[in-house]
Amino acid sequence: MTLATSKPPIDTPCVKVCFVDPKAQLCVGCFRTLEELGRWTRYSDAERTAVMDALPAREAAYQVGRGARR
């Protein structure tokens, strides 16, 4: 009998607040683009890491653009 091995879960910045700002074309929960959202499971680990590294700057720029404070 062989045990099935499962893949480790894919890292994701998803916070279960899925709303795309139509003007910014970003999810305001995780700050990924529509393309990134759609292709996330097909990205390599390196591609996902690169996107995740860019998210804090995107969020900051989005907040500045909206005049919000954090």
C-alpha positions as CSV (number, residue, x, y, z in Angstrom):
1,M,0.0,0.0,0.0
2,T,1.4,3.4,-1.0
3,L,0.3,6.6,0.6
4,A,-0.5,9.5,-1.7
5,T,1.7,12.4,-1.2
6,S,0.1,15.8,-1.3
7,K,1.7,19.0,-2.5
8,P,2.3,21.7,0.1
9,P,-0.3,24.5,0.0
10,I,0.4,27.4,-2.4
11,D,1.4,30.6,-0.6
12,T,-1.2,33.3,-1.2
13,P,-1.7,36.8,0.0
14,C,-5.5,36.3,-0.1
15,V,-7.4,37.7,2.9
16,K,-10.8,36.6,1.7
17,V,-11.8,40.2,1.0
18,C,-12.3,40.0,-2.8
19,F,-13.3,43.3,-4.3
20,V,-11.6,44.6,-7.5
21,D,-11.5,48.4,-7.7
22,P,-12.4,48.9,-11.3
23,K,-10.4,52.1,-11.6
24,A,-7.2,50.7,-10.1
25,Q,-7.7,47.2,-11.5
26,L,-6.5,45.7,-8.2
27,C,-8.2,43.6,-5.6
28,V,-8.4,45.8,-2.5
29,G,-8.0,42.8,-0.2
30,C,-4.7,41.5,-1.4
31,F,-3.7,44.1,-4.1
32,R,-3.1,41.6,-6.9
33,T,-4.1,42.4,-10.4
34,L,-6.8,40.5,-12.3
35,E,-4.2,38.7,-14.3
36,E,-2.4,37.6,-11.1
37,L,-5.6,36.5,-9.5
38,G,-6.5,34.4,-12.5
39,R,-3.1,32.8,-13.0
40,W,-2.0,32.5,-9.4
41,T,-2.1,28.7,-9.2
42,R,-0.1,28.4,-12.5
43,Y,2.7,30.8,-11.4
44,S,5.9,29.3,-10.2
45,D,7.0,29.8,-6.6
46,A,9.4,32.4,-7.8
47,E,6.7,34.3,-9.7
48,R,4.4,34.2,-6.7
49,T,7.2,35.4,-4.4
50,A,8.0,38.3,-6.8
51,V,4.3,39.4,-6.8
52,M,4.0,39.1,-3.0
53,D,7.2,41.2,-2.6
54,A,5.5,43.9,-4.7
55,L,2.2,44.0,-2.8
56,P,3.2,46.3,0.1
57,A,4.2,49.0,-2.3
58,R,1.1,48.5,-4.3
59,E,-1.0,48.8,-1.2
60,A,0.8,52.0,-0.1
61,A,0.4,53.6,-3.6
62,Y,-3.3,52.6,-3.6
63,Q,-3.9,54.1,-0.2
64,V,-2.0,57.3,-1.1
65,G,-4.1,57.6,-4.3
66,R,-7.3,57.3,-2.3
67,G,-6.1,59.8,0.3
68,A,-6.4,57.2,3.1
69,R,-4.1,56.9,6.1
70,R,-2.9,53.7,7.6
